[in-house]
Amino acid sequence: MLSEEEWTARRTQHRERVARLVDPHAERRASGTAHPVHDFLFTYYSFRPNQLRRWHPGHGIALADAEERADWAGYHAVDVGDVRVVTVRPDVLEQRHETVRFVADLLAATESRPAALGCLGLHEWAMVYRAGDDVRHRTVPLRLGAAGTDAVVESLPLRCTHYDAFRFFTDEAAPRNSLTLSRADQVDREQPGCLHAGMDLYKWAYKLVPLVDSDLVLDCLEHAFAARELDMRASPYDLTDYGYSPVPIETAAGRADYVRHQADLAERARPLRARLRHLCEQLLAYPT
């Protein structure tokens, strides 16, 4: 149980932390300004800034003197002795049980595999391979032009293991991948070296809110920011106007640099994945 003083202090800290991550995006959106790196985290992922701003203590934590939260989705007020508290409703865990099980299984399977570091971030290149003018970020130029971009894809093997990147490959690029990926085999293919597997820890965390605490959600979001930045620095796009120097994977030095950064991010994702998996296992063991 958290006293009103304790939980309001945590809520304040949370709001300040969220503001640092979210306010620049909100300001850009208000002015109609796009950001090809960071907007992805608020458009591809469905958890909106206003949802991020709402602090959640997580399953099993009771908040004293928090009646204003009793009407929030997934919460209720109960008496614990002579104290009226607000906590996550028991039926929320029952309703989300299958999702918790899927996330636990996916994370455990991912952890069980060695990190594969040979993809070189080519998924972004495969998404514009032979696409002509039909590129995803039309306001940002390709560093090597269309022909140069296509030549890189044709000179290096595609080794993507992440379905949600693979599904955006152009029709010409998909057959070049070493694996034909599908949603059905996601659990069998996910591996911890993948930048997008690390970014998706944010998705799996917010999908389990309010069972998952907001600290873990934001830890995963911060990791997603770091992974997205490497993702786009290694992409075919010229992002120098946004302050990003390229990781030129078309060169041997650039490929080595990418692998070093990728290995570092995989290591940074490891404790986040373990925390989220452990929480899922605790939830699954909780009597319903």
N, C-alpha and C positions, 0 to 999 in steps of 0.2 A: 504494500500500500504506500502511495506517495501522498504526502501532505499537500495542501494547496500551495504552500510556499515552494515545495520541491518541484511540483509538476509545472507550476507557472514559470519557474526559473528555466526549466528544461524547454518549455515551449518558446520562451523568449530567445534562448540560444539557437533553437531550431529556426525560428523566423529570420534571425540575423544571418545564419548560414545559408538558408534558401535564397535570401535576397542577393547575396553575392553571386550565386549561380544563375538566378532567374531574371533579375532586374535588367541586365543588358539585353536579353532577348525581348523582354516586354517593351523596352524603350525602342528597339529596332522595329518591332511589330507595329507600334503606334505610329512610327514615322514611315512605314512601308519600306524599310530597308532590309534586304536579305543578307544572310550570312551563310555561305555554302558549307561551313564546317559545323557550327554550333546549332543551326536551326534544325538539323537532323534529329537532335536529341529531344526536340519538342514537337516534331511533326511525325517522324517515323514511329517514335514511341508515343503511346497514347495517354500517358499520365501528364496531365496539363499543369501549368504553373500553379493555378489556384489549388489543385489537389496536393501538390508538393508543399504548399504553405501550411497545410493543416497538419499539425503534429499528432502523431499516434504513439502511445507508449508501448504497444504490442500486447499480445495475448498474455493473460494472467496477471496483468498489472492493474491495480485498482486506484482510482483517483478520488481522493477525499474532497468534498465541497466543490464538485464539478457539475452541478445540476444542468448548467447550460449545454453540456455535451451529451446529455442523456438522449436527446432526440437525433443525434447524428446517426447516420446509417451504420448498422452493425453494433451499436452500443445500447446499454440499458443501465438503469439505476437500481441498486439493491442495497439492503441494509446488512452491514457487517458489524454485529454487536450493536452499539449505539451510534455507529457512524454510517451515514448515507454516502455510498460511493458509486462511481460510474466505471464500468468496465466493458470489455467486448462481450457480446452475447454468446452463450454456449452454442447456439445453433449455427453461428457463423462458421465455426470449425466443421460442423457436420456438413454444411452446404459446400464448403471448399475442400473437402477431404480428398477428392479425386485430383484436384489441381495440386494440392500439397504433395500427394503421392507422385504425380508426374514430375514435379520439380525435383523432388528428392531423388528419384530414379535417374533423371537426366544429369543432375550434378554429380551423383555417385559414379555414373558411367563415364562422364567427362574426366573426373579425377583419376579414374583407373587407368587412363591411357597416357603414354608419354607425349610430351609436347612436340608437335610437328611444326617445324619452323621454316619450311621450304616454299611457302605459298607466295612470298615476296609482295604481298598486297596487290596481286594482279587482278583481284576481283573487280576493282574499280576500272581497270583497263578493259576487262572483259565486258563490262557494262556499256562501253562505247565502241567496241570493236566493230568496224565496218558499219557504223551507225550513221555516217554522214553528218548531217546537221542535227540529228535527233539525239542530242546528248542530254544528260540529266541536269547539269548546271550550265545553262545556256549563256549566262552572263559572265562566265569565267572561261578564258581561253585554254585550249590544250597546249601544254608546254612544247610538245613536239609536232603539233598539228595532227590532222586526222591520219595522214599517210604514215607519219612517224610513229604514232600511237599503235596503229595496226601492225607495223613492223615489229614493235616490241612484243606484242602478243604472239606473233608468229615465231619469234626467236626464243621464247622461253616457255617451259611447260606450265600449264594451268593445273594447280593442285588444291583447289578449294575443297574444304570439308564441311562448309556451313551452308545449309540449304537456303537460309534467308538471304544470303548473298548470291548464291548460285541462281536462284529463281529470277534475278534481274539481269543475268547474262543475256546478251543479244543472241538471236537464233543461230548466228554464225559462230559465236564463241562457245556456246554450251557443249557441242560435241568435242571440243578441244580439251575439256576438263578431264582429268584422270579418272574421275568418278561421275556417274550419273546419279545425282542426289534427289531425294524425295522427302516429303514431310514424314512419311511412314518410317524412314530409316534414320531420322534425326538422332534418336538416342544412341543408335549404333555407330554414328559417324562423328559426333561432336568430340572435339579434343581440346586440351587446355592451352595449346599454343595459338589458337585462333583468336584474333583481335575481336571478332564479332561475338564469339562465345563469351569473352570477358565483358564486352559491352552489354550483352544480354543479361548478365547478372542483375543489372538494374531493372530490366523488364520482369524477371522472375520475382524480384523482391517486391516491386510495386503491385504486381498481380495478387499478392497475398496480403496486402493491406486490408484491414487493420490488424491482422494477425502478426504481421511483421512490424517491428518498431521503425520509426522514421530515421533514427541514426544509421541503421543498416541501409535503408533505401538511399540516403544521401551519400554514404560511403561508396555505394555501387554507382551512383550517378557521377561522382567525382572521378571514379575510375573510367567510366564511359567517356567523359570529357577527354581524358588523357589518351585513351585508345582511339577515339575519333580523330584527334589531332594527328597522330601518327598515320592513321588510315588515309587521311587526305593529303598529308605531306608526301606520302608515297604514291599518290594517285597521279593520273596523267594531267591534272589541272595545274595551271599556274596561279598560285595563291599568294604570290609575293605582295600584292596590293593589300592583303589581309594580314601581313606580318609573318607569313609562314615560309620558311626556306624549304625547298624540295628535298626529299630523300630520293635521289635519282636511281631507281632500281634498274634502269636500263644500263647502268655501269656496274662493274665488279665492286667498286668501292661503295656505291650506293646500296647494293644488295647486302654487303657485309654490314653496313650501318643499319639497314632495316632489320636484319636478323638480331643484332644486338639489342635494339629497341624492343623488338617483339619478345625476346626472351625476358627482358626486364618487366614488361607488362604482364607476361604470363606468370611471373613470380609474384607480382603485386596482386594479381587476381586470385592467386591460390588461397590466401587466408579468407578473402571475401566469400569465395565459393564454399570453403569449409564452414564458415559461420552460417551461411544460409542453409546449407545441407543439414547441419546440426540442428538448427531451429526447426526445419521441416521434420526431422526425425523426432524431435521432442513433441511437436504437434501431433504427429501420427501415433505416438505412444500415450497421448493424453486421453483419458477415458471420455467417451462421448455418449 
